[in-house]
Amino acid sequence: MTALARSATAIDSDGVARIATDCLKLEVATYPKPGLVSPVDTGAHDDMDAVMMDRSADALEPFFAMLVEAGAAGAGMDRLRAIGIEAEAAMMVATGGVNTHRGAIFGMGLLCAATGFRARYGAAGTLGAIVAQRWGAEIGRGPVPLHSHGSIVARRHATGGARAEAVAGFPSLYRTALPALAEGRRLAAAGDAHRVHAVFALIASVGDTNLLYRGGPEGLAFAQTQARAFLEAGSVADADWLARATAIHRAFTVRRLSPGGCADLLAMALFVEACG
């Protein structure tokens, strides 16, 4: 991530977009992540694999650049939403109609816009705070897609999901994901273990709407119990962490549970680490 951080200092739209795309790919490359796609296997998913997800990330890169530029131009949420719709259409073309990154288009896209806004106007505070202050009200009163998984879960289980996270400045990103990445590095410096730790920390604490959609409250409770047990047993500092994490991944896969919102938050945390 050091090279990524250096490239972010110029705050050019193409450079920021490349960081966003690379962070999506780093999330895919992380293993084991309970129920999620990686180069090792497809987890709880029958319709996508790591190659498809990387292709999807590449298709999104020019739209992330557009969002940086829109943020720098002081655009409102209507303009950001229009770019997001274009990005989703490009994703569907790249994947043959599979929803690989709809949640990331929303969350990562807003962070890209906030990066542009901060560069242009010198706004203080975190990128999440800029999102909340600049676009939070518009996000909160904006149109709700009736048939998205997040919207279905929000109506069924009275949860705010990604929209509520954005309105509040992404609290799960700043209170859980970023501290967990730092803690994971202290626990185990090798490879991608710190990212595995962050995923488990997120699953343990976030009411992931993808888990609720696939497994209902029982599925979410199972996922959180498993993640908390992994963390309490020492997480990636434990000598047997890889075997335990892999077993949990398989248990999620058998139950068709996939914490896609936590995966998005991991990628977003990596982006914030790189861009500051």
N, C-alpha and C positions, 0 to 999 in steps of 0.2 A: 504493500500500500504506500510505501515511501515515494515511489515514482509517481503514483497517482496524485499524491498530495502536492508534489512539486508542480505537476502539470496544471493543478487547480489554481496556482497562484496568479496566472495570467487572467483568470476569470473570463476567458473567451467561451462563446457558446458551444463551439465544437469540442473544446477540451472538457467542459463540464459534462456534455452529453456522453463523451467517451467514458468518463468516470462512472456515470450512472449505468451505462451499459456493462462496463466491466464489473460493477458491483452486483448486478443481476446475475452475471455469469459466475461470480464467486459464490453466490448463494447456491446456485445449481451444483457447483463443484463440491460443496461441503457434504461430507458423509461421516457417520450415519445421521440422518435427520428423520425422526419418526414419521413414517408414512409419506415422505416427500421424495420427489424425483432427484436422482443424482446420476453420475456416470456409471455407478455400480448396478442400479436397478431403477424401476419406475415407481416403486413404492405402492401407494394405494391407487395409482392411476393406470388405466388401460389405454388411454387415448393420447398420451404424450410421453416423450423421453427427453434425455438431456440434450441430444442433438437438436430436437425441435425447439426446446426452450432457449438454447443459445441462438438459434435462427430467429426466434421471436424477439429476443433482446436486440439483435442487430437491426431488425426492422424498425424498432422503436427509437433508435439513436437519433435520426434526423428530427424526430418530433420532440425529443428532449431538448435538442438545440433550439427549436422553435419556442419551446416553453421558457428557456432561459432568456431568449430575446424578448418574448412577450412580457416577462417579469421586468426586464430592464426598461421596457417602454411604458411601464406603469399600467399594463392592461388589467381589466377587471376579470371577474370569474367567468363571464360569458365567453370571452376570447379564449381563456385557458380551457374551458369546457369544450369549445369547438375544436381546438387542437387535440384534445384527448379523444374526441370522437374519431378524428382522422387517424390517430395513432391506433385506436382499437380496430379500425377497418384494415389498416396495414398489417396488424398482428394476425387478423383472421385470414388474410391472404397468405401470409408467410407460413401459417400452421394448418391450412386447409380447413379452417373453421373451428379450431380448438382454442378455448379460452385459456391461454397460458399465463398472461400477465395483466389481466384487467385491473386487479387491485394495485399492482405496481405502477401502472399508468397513472392512476389517481395519486397515490402517495408519493412516489418518486417524482412524478411530474410536478406536483406542488413544490417539492423541495428544489427542483431545478428552477422553477419560476422564482422562488424566494432567493436563490443564489443570484439570479440576474437582477432582481430588485435591490438586493443589498449592494451589489457591485455598482449599480447606477446611482443609488440615492444614499449610500452610506448608512443604511438602517442599522440600528444597534440591536443586540439580542441574538438569540439562536435562530436558525432557519425555521424551526417550528414556531417560534414566537412570531416571526414575520408572517408566516402563513396565517396564524390565528388573527393577527392584527389587521393584515391587509385584505384577506379574503374570507375570514371565518364567518362573518355575518352572511355573506353571499352563499357560502357553502351550506350553511344551516337552513337557509330558506330556498335553496335551489331545487330543481326538479329531482324526484326520486324515481329511478328506473324500477318499474313495477315487477319485472320478472327476473332481476338479478338475484343471485343467491343471497347477497347481503341484505337486500330489501325484503326478501321472503323471511329471512331469519329475524330481521328487525321487527317485522309485524308479528311473527309467531312467538318470539321470545322476549320482546320488549327490550332489545339491546341496541345500542347506538352504532356499533361497528366502526368501519373506517371513517365514515363521515364525522361521527362524534370525536374520534381521535384527531382528525384534522382541525375541527372547530376549536378544540382545546389545545392545539399546538403540538400534537403527537406526544402525549405524556408517556405512553408505553415505550416510545423510542428513547426518550431522555432519562426516564426513571429506571427502566429495566434493560433495554437492549445495549445501550452504550456502556453503562456500568458493568454489564455482564461480559461484554467483549474485553474490557480491561481486566476484570477478574479472571477470565479464562486465560489470558496471557500470563497472569501471575501463577495460575495453577499448573499450566502446561504450555511451554513455549513452542513445542514442535508442531509443524504442520498446521492443519485447520482445526485443531482441538478447541481453540478459543471460540471459533464460530459454532462448533457443536454445543459448547457450554451455553453460549448465548441463546441458541434455539431452545434448549431445554428450559432455560430461565424464562423465556417468553411464553412457552407452552404452559409453564407452571402458573403464570400470573395473568395472562391475557384471555379474555373471553372470546376466543377466536370464532368468528362467525362461520368459517368453513367447517370447523369441528362441529358446531351446532347444526349446520345444515346436513352434514353427513351422518352424525350420530345422535343428535338431540342432546338434551341435558345430560343423559347418561354417558354419551360418548365424550362430551367435554369433561365430565367428572373423571372418567377413566383416564383420559389423556393427562389431566392435571395431576392426578394421583401418581401416575407413572413418572411424570417429569419431576415431581417433588421428591419422590423416592430416589431417583437418580442423583439429584443434587445433594440430598441429605447423606447419601452414601459416599460422598466425596467428589462427585462429578468427574471431570477429566483428570483430577489428581489421583484418583484411585487406580491401582495397578491393573484392574480388570475393567476399566471404564469402557473400552472399545467393545468387548463382548457384551457388556450390559446394555450399552447404547444400541448395539445391533439387535439384541433380543427385543428391546422396546420398539425399535423400528419395525421389526417383523410382526409384533403384536398389533401395532397400529395398522399395518398393511392388511393383516387378516381381517380386521374389523372395518376396513375401508375408510380409515380416519386419516385426514390430511390437513395439517395446520397451515394452510396457505397464507393466512394473514400474518402468522409469525414469520414465515419465510420472507414475505414482503418487508416486514420490519427489520429483519436481519440485513437485507440488501440496503435498506434505507439508512441503517446505522453505519454500515460500511461507507456509504456515500457521505454522511455527515462527518465521519472521522477523516475522510480524505479532503473534504472541502472546508471543514472548520465551522 
